[in-house]
Amino acid sequence: IYSASKIAREEFPNYDVTVRGAVSIGRRLADPLAELVKIDAKSIGVGQYQHDVDQNKLKNSLDAVVENCVNTVGVNINTASIPLLSYVSGIGPKLAENIVAHRNENGAFGSRSEIKKVARLGIKAFEQGAAFLRIKNAKNPLDDSAVHPESYPIVQKMVKDQGLALSEIIGNKEVLKKIDLNKYCTESVGLPTLKDIIKELEKPGLDVREKAKVFTFNQNIRTINDLSSGQLLPGIVNNITNFGCFVDIGIKESGLIHISNLSDSFVKDVNEHVSLHQQIIVKVLEVDIPRKRIQLALHK
């Protein structure tokens, strides 16, 4: 999908689709979110009825989910692409282009305050997006955190009151725990905001994404001919339907777990027992080699 897209042609005008696809796969390993935002969320496949609903509402809902993911994780403004920056709150495609153009012309951003120099990036856009734009190895360590620049003076006051340097407070849970947040409450800054600041100072720049679990298929199963009834195999749910789910077991053909084989008891909704991309163990019930069909059961 990416390799034939407009974005891919703009990024690699001299490469054919196979090379673009290979580069994209490599990038996904390095930073999945940064690469997957270049693909229309609808193209990833979000359910068998996605074409039956209002397409504008579907697009808006999916875009909102992607935007939430991007802003939760944060973006390195010195390496982020235009598509990734476009999902940052308050930025959008045009400002994203201006940010990259400014970066290419003037070099890497050294601080969040320099972001204000980007063409047509006004005060409102800065207020909305600054906390999500991170600067690695910045002179001010807060520039690589989710603490908004508007809250820097509060943090500086906390640091001064503790008689320590900022670097001595960041990550120091014992010191942060002793800070009386009520002292720093104002009409514009309440306790919830202060708690968020402390949480960020405890683990600045924490990537909320979980570590990927290492998953491997059974290396002895290479084709449908290697299957036999009774085998237990690792698999990944790759499609869910009303009558069951299909499971990738590492060969060309996906196996089917019929709804009746998901549980010993009655199953009303398949989604209550499995989810898309879930890693499971399946039992081979029947293999029909001529028809290329594999019947599976969810292993308890």
TACOR-V34825 format. One record per backbone hydrogen bond with DSSP energy under -1.0 kcal/mol. CO is the residue of the C=O (numbers start at 0). NH is the residue of the N-H. Records with the same first field share a line. If there is no record, write none. Layout:
CO: NH  NH
This chain:
1: 4
4: 8
5: 9
6: 10
7: 11
11: 14
15: 19
16: 20
17: 21
18: 22
19: 23
20: 24
21: 25
22: 26
23: 27
24: 28
25: 29
26: 30
30: 34
31: 35
32: 36
34: 37
35: 38
39: 42
40: 43
46: 49
48: 51
53: 57
54: 58
55: 59
56: 60
57: 61
58: 62
59: 63
60: 64
61: 65
62: 66
63: 67
64: 68
65: 69
66: 70
67: 71
68: 72
69: 73
74: 133
75: 78  79
80: 84
81: 85
83: 86
84: 87
87: 90
91: 95
92: 96
93: 97
94: 98
95: 99
96: 100
97: 101
98: 102
99: 103
100: 104
101: 105
102: 106
111: 114
112: 115
113: 116
114: 117
117: 120
119: 121
121: 125
122: 126
123: 127
124: 128
125: 129
128: 131
129: 132
131: 74
133: 76
134: 137
139: 142
140: 143
141: 144
142: 134
147: 150
148: 151
150: 154
151: 155
152: 156
153: 157
154: 158
155: 159
156: 160
157: 161
158: 163
164: 167
165: 169
168: 171
170: 172
171: 175
172: 176
178: 180
179: 182
180: 183
188: 185
189: 193
190: 194
191: 195
192: 196
193: 197
194: 198
195: 199
196: 200
197: 201
198: 202
200: 170
202: 205
217: 220
222: 225
223: 226
227: 230
230: 283
232: 281
234: 279
235: 247
236: 276
238: 245
242: 258
243: 240
244: 256
245: 237  238
246: 254
247: 235
254: 246
255: 295
256: 244
257: 260
258: 261
260: 297
268: 271
269: 272  273
274: 277
277: 236
279: 234
280: 298
281: 232
282: 296
283: 229
285: 294
287: 292
292: 287
293: 255
294: 284  285
296: 282
